[in-house]
Amino acid sequence: MDETTNKREVDENKDNFNLVERSLELSEEKGKSVFSKIMYSILIILIGVSIIALAGLFISDLTNKDPLISKFNIYEKPTIEKITVKEPFEISKEGIEYKIVPLANYKIFGRMIAKNRYPDDFDLAVPISPYDIGIAHGKLAMHSSIELFDFRHGDRCLIYSYNAVDHPFTSEYMQIHLDNVHAIHGNDRILEAIERVKKGEFMILEGTLVNVDILEKSSGERAVWESSLVHGTDACKVMYITKVTIGEEIYE
Protein backbone atom coordinates (compact mmCIF):
# COMPACT_ATOMS: atom_id res chain seq x y z
CA MET A 1 0.00 0.00 0.00
CA ASP A 2 1.54 3.28 -1.12
CA GLU A 3 1.52 6.52 0.84
CA THR A 4 -1.21 8.09 -1.33
CA THR A 5 -3.61 5.21 -0.68
CA ASN A 6 -2.91 5.29 3.02
CA LYS A 7 -3.56 9.02 3.16
CA ARG A 8 -6.86 8.58 1.31
CA GLU A 9 -8.02 5.97 3.81
CA VAL A 10 -7.08 8.20 6.71
CA ASP A 11 -9.03 11.09 5.16
CA GLU A 12 -12.04 8.82 4.57
CA ASN A 13 -11.97 7.62 8.18
CA LYS A 14 -11.69 11.17 9.35
CA ASP A 15 -14.66 12.19 7.19
CA ASN A 16 -16.69 9.25 8.51
CA PHE A 17 -15.84 10.24 12.08
CA ASN A 18 -16.88 13.83 11.38
CA LEU A 19 -20.16 12.60 9.90
CA VAL A 20 -20.87 10.45 12.97
CA GLU A 21 -19.95 13.34 15.28
CA ARG A 22 -22.21 15.73 13.34
CA SER A 23 -25.00 13.17 13.42
CA LEU A 24 -24.66 12.90 17.18
CA GLU A 25 -24.66 16.68 17.49
CA LEU A 26 -27.82 16.94 15.37
CA SER A 27 -29.45 14.19 17.42
CA GLU A 28 -28.50 16.00 20.64
CA GLU A 29 -29.82 19.29 19.26
CA LYS A 30 -33.06 17.57 18.24
CA GLY A 31 -33.36 16.08 21.72
CA LYS A 32 -32.84 19.49 23.27
CA SER A 33 -35.43 20.94 20.91
CA VAL A 34 -38.03 18.31 21.88
CA PHE A 35 -37.23 18.83 25.58
CA SER A 36 -37.57 22.60 25.13
CA LYS A 37 -40.93 22.16 23.44
CA ILE A 38 -42.14 19.91 26.27
CA MET A 39 -40.98 22.40 28.91
CA TYR A 40 -42.58 25.24 26.97
CA SER A 41 -45.87 23.33 26.80
CA ILE A 42 -45.74 22.63 30.54
CA LEU A 43 -45.01 26.31 31.20
CA ILE A 44 -47.99 27.36 29.06
CA ILE A 45 -50.25 24.91 30.93
CA LEU A 46 -49.07 26.20 34.32
CA ILE A 47 -49.62 29.80 33.25
CA GLY A 48 -53.10 28.89 32.02
CA VAL A 49 -53.98 27.17 35.29
CA SER A 50 -52.68 30.16 37.26
CA ILE A 51 -54.74 32.56 35.16
CA ILE A 52 -57.87 30.46 35.70
CA ALA A 53 -57.22 30.32 39.47
CA LEU A 54 -56.66 34.08 39.64
CA ALA A 55 -59.76 34.67 37.57
CA GLY A 56 -61.72 32.51 40.00
CA LEU A 57 -60.47 34.57 42.93
CA PHE A 58 -61.25 37.76 41.04
CA ILE A 59 -64.78 36.58 40.29
CA SER A 60 -65.17 35.54 43.92
CA ASP A 61 -64.03 39.00 45.00
CA LEU A 62 -66.61 40.55 42.67
CA THR A 63 -69.34 38.46 44.26
CA ASN A 64 -68.25 39.88 47.62
CA LYS A 65 -69.08 43.46 46.55
CA ASP A 66 -72.28 43.36 48.54
CA PRO A 67 -73.75 46.69 49.73
CA LEU A 68 -73.52 45.52 53.34
CA ILE A 69 -69.75 45.05 53.23
CA SER A 70 -69.04 48.76 52.98
CA LYS A 71 -71.26 49.51 55.98
CA PHE A 72 -70.10 47.04 58.59
CA ASN A 73 -66.93 45.67 60.10
CA ILE A 74 -66.70 42.27 58.46
CA TYR A 75 -64.55 40.82 61.23
CA GLU A 76 -66.93 41.76 64.02
CA LYS A 77 -68.19 38.86 66.09
CA PRO A 78 -71.92 38.36 66.52
CA THR A 79 -73.08 40.20 69.64
CA ILE A 80 -74.75 38.34 72.49
CA GLU A 81 -76.07 40.51 75.32
CA LYS A 82 -77.74 38.53 78.08
CA ILE A 83 -81.08 39.79 79.29
CA THR A 84 -81.49 40.12 83.05
CA VAL A 85 -85.27 40.48 83.19
CA LYS A 86 -87.72 40.04 80.33
CA GLU A 87 -91.14 38.49 80.56
CA PRO A 88 -91.91 35.35 78.54
CA PHE A 89 -94.61 35.60 75.92
CA GLU A 90 -96.80 33.06 74.15
CA ILE A 91 -97.63 32.22 70.55
CA SER A 92 -100.53 29.97 69.63
CA LYS A 93 -100.51 28.43 66.17
CA GLU A 94 -102.14 25.38 64.57
CA GLY A 95 -103.25 23.95 67.90
CA ILE A 96 -99.82 24.28 69.45
CA GLU A 97 -98.84 26.57 72.32
CA TYR A 98 -95.35 28.08 72.34
CA LYS A 99 -93.98 29.75 75.45
CA ILE A 100 -91.08 31.97 74.39
CA VAL A 101 -88.48 32.71 77.09
CA PRO A 102 -86.02 35.51 76.10
CA LEU A 103 -82.39 34.89 77.03
CA ALA A 104 -80.19 37.40 75.19
CA ASN A 105 -80.28 40.08 72.52
CA TYR A 106 -78.50 38.79 69.44
CA LYS A 107 -77.14 40.34 66.25
CA ILE A 108 -75.16 38.55 63.55
CA PHE A 109 -73.66 39.86 60.31
CA GLY A 110 -72.44 37.29 57.82
CA ARG A 111 -72.91 35.32 54.63
CA MET A 112 -75.87 32.99 54.24
CA ILE A 113 -74.33 29.64 53.32
CA ALA A 114 -77.30 27.28 53.69
CA LYS A 115 -81.04 27.46 54.16
CA ASN A 116 -83.60 24.71 54.61
CA ARG A 117 -87.39 24.75 54.66
CA TYR A 118 -88.71 21.79 56.66
CA PRO A 119 -91.91 19.92 55.79
CA ASP A 120 -94.99 20.94 57.77
CA ASP A 121 -95.01 17.65 59.69
CA PHE A 122 -91.27 17.59 60.42
CA ASP A 123 -91.56 18.59 64.09
CA LEU A 124 -93.72 20.60 66.50
CA ALA A 125 -91.67 23.76 65.89
CA VAL A 126 -92.31 24.07 62.15
CA PRO A 127 -95.42 26.30 62.50
CA ILE A 128 -93.31 29.08 64.05
CA SER A 129 -89.87 28.11 62.67
CA PRO A 130 -90.09 26.51 59.22
CA TYR A 131 -86.54 27.56 58.27
CA ASP A 132 -83.03 26.94 59.51
CA ILE A 133 -80.35 29.36 58.31
CA GLY A 134 -76.62 28.67 58.21
CA ILE A 135 -74.42 31.78 58.48
CA ALA A 136 -70.64 32.19 58.18
CA HIS A 137 -69.07 35.27 59.71
CA GLY A 138 -65.68 36.91 60.13
CA LYS A 139 -62.87 36.10 57.70
CA LEU A 140 -64.54 32.82 56.83
CA ALA A 141 -67.44 34.70 55.23
CA MET A 142 -65.12 36.75 53.02
CA HIS A 143 -62.50 34.23 51.96
CA SER A 144 -62.82 32.78 48.45
CA SER A 145 -62.13 29.25 49.74
CA ILE A 146 -65.62 29.20 51.30
CA GLU A 147 -66.79 28.21 47.83
CA LEU A 148 -64.91 24.92 48.23
CA PHE A 149 -67.27 23.86 51.00
CA ASP A 150 -70.60 22.12 50.74
CA PHE A 151 -72.96 23.39 53.43
CA ARG A 152 -76.33 21.76 54.03
CA HIS A 153 -78.88 20.99 56.72
CA GLY A 154 -79.88 17.63 58.10
CA ASP A 155 -82.32 17.06 60.98
CA ARG A 156 -82.05 20.70 62.15
CA CYS A 157 -78.24 20.55 62.11
CA LEU A 158 -75.74 22.38 59.89
CA ILE A 159 -73.40 19.98 58.11
CA TYR A 160 -70.37 20.85 56.00
CA SER A 161 -67.80 19.04 53.90
CA TYR A 162 -65.11 20.08 51.44
CA ASN A 163 -63.03 18.65 48.62
CA ALA A 164 -59.33 17.76 48.72
CA VAL A 165 -58.16 21.30 47.98
CA ASP A 166 -56.42 22.90 50.94
CA HIS A 167 -58.04 25.81 52.73
CA PRO A 168 -56.56 28.16 55.35
CA PHE A 169 -59.01 27.45 58.19
CA THR A 170 -58.64 24.99 61.04
CA SER A 171 -61.62 22.96 62.19
CA GLU A 172 -61.62 25.00 65.40
CA TYR A 173 -61.85 28.26 63.45
CA MET A 174 -64.63 26.84 61.30
CA GLN A 175 -66.54 25.77 64.36
CA ILE A 176 -66.64 29.20 65.99
CA HIS A 177 -67.36 31.12 62.78
CA LEU A 178 -70.41 29.17 61.69
CA ASP A 179 -73.84 29.56 63.23
CA ASN A 180 -76.96 27.52 62.65
CA VAL A 181 -80.09 29.54 63.42
CA HIS A 182 -83.53 28.08 64.05
CA ALA A 183 -85.36 31.11 62.67
CA ILE A 184 -88.56 32.13 64.43
CA HIS A 185 -89.96 34.97 62.31
CA GLY A 186 -91.46 37.83 64.29
CA ASN A 187 -93.93 38.65 61.49
CA ASP A 188 -94.69 37.97 57.84
CA ARG A 189 -92.24 40.63 56.71
CA ILE A 190 -89.40 38.78 58.45
CA LEU A 191 -90.57 35.51 56.89
CA GLU A 192 -90.47 37.22 53.48
CA ALA A 193 -86.84 38.20 54.05
CA ILE A 194 -85.89 34.66 55.08
CA GLU A 195 -87.58 33.25 51.99
CA ARG A 196 -85.94 35.83 49.74
CA VAL A 197 -82.29 35.64 50.82
CA LYS A 198 -80.10 33.63 48.46
CA LYS A 199 -77.10 31.48 49.19
CA GLY A 200 -73.95 33.60 49.17
CA GLU A 201 -75.70 36.85 50.09
CA PHE A 202 -74.71 38.85 53.15
CA MET A 203 -77.35 39.57 55.74
CA ILE A 204 -77.85 40.92 59.23
CA LEU A 205 -80.18 39.18 61.66
CA GLU A 206 -81.31 40.99 64.79
CA GLY A 207 -83.54 39.75 67.57
CA THR A 208 -83.51 37.60 70.68
CA LEU A 209 -82.09 34.21 71.55
CA VAL A 210 -84.81 32.23 73.28
CA ASN A 211 -85.85 28.97 74.86
CA VAL A 212 -89.18 27.59 73.71
CA ASP A 213 -91.55 25.35 75.66
CA ILE A 214 -93.88 23.59 73.21
CA LEU A 215 -97.23 21.96 73.95
CA GLU A 216 -99.54 20.34 71.43
CA LYS A 217 -102.92 20.70 73.09
CA SER A 218 -104.77 17.83 71.42
CA SER A 219 -102.21 15.11 72.19
CA GLY A 220 -100.44 16.60 75.18
CA GLU A 221 -97.09 16.09 73.43
CA ARG A 222 -94.36 18.38 74.71
CA ALA A 223 -90.97 19.50 73.45
CA VAL A 224 -88.32 22.01 74.49
CA TRP A 225 -86.01 24.10 72.35
CA GLU A 226 -83.02 25.57 74.16
CA SER A 227 -80.78 28.13 72.47
CA SER A 228 -77.01 28.20 72.69
CA LEU A 229 -75.53 31.41 74.11
CA VAL A 230 -72.02 30.91 72.75
CA HIS A 231 -70.52 31.57 69.35
CA GLY A 232 -70.20 28.71 66.92
CA THR A 233 -71.79 25.42 66.00
CA ASP A 234 -71.45 23.53 69.29
CA ALA A 235 -75.16 24.13 69.66
CA CYS A 236 -77.78 25.87 67.52
CA LYS A 237 -79.21 29.32 68.08
CA VAL A 238 -82.96 29.54 68.59
CA MET A 239 -83.68 33.09 67.47
CA TYR A 240 -86.82 35.18 67.54
CA ILE A 241 -86.01 37.51 64.64
CA THR A 242 -87.33 41.06 64.61
CA LYS A 243 -85.14 42.69 61.93
CA VAL A 244 -83.37 41.50 58.79
CA THR A 245 -81.11 43.51 56.48
CA ILE A 246 -80.32 42.21 53.01
CA GLY A 247 -78.37 44.48 50.70
CA GLU A 248 -79.91 47.93 51.10
CA GLU A 249 -83.33 46.68 52.19
CA ILE A 250 -84.51 46.37 55.77
CA TYR A 251 -87.29 44.02 56.88
CA GLU A 252 -88.92 44.50 60.28
Secondary structure by P-SEA (a helix, b strand, c coil): ccaaaaaaaaaaaaaaaaaaaaaaaaaaaaaaaaaaaaaaaaaaaaaaaaaaaaaaaaaaaaaacccccccccccccbbbbbbcbbbbbbbbcccbbbbbbbcbbbbbbccccbbbbbccccccccccccbbbbbbccccccccccccccccccccbbbbbbccccccccaaaaaaabbbbccccccaaaaaaaaccccccccccbbbbbbbbbbcccccbbbbbbbbccccccccccccccbbbccccccc
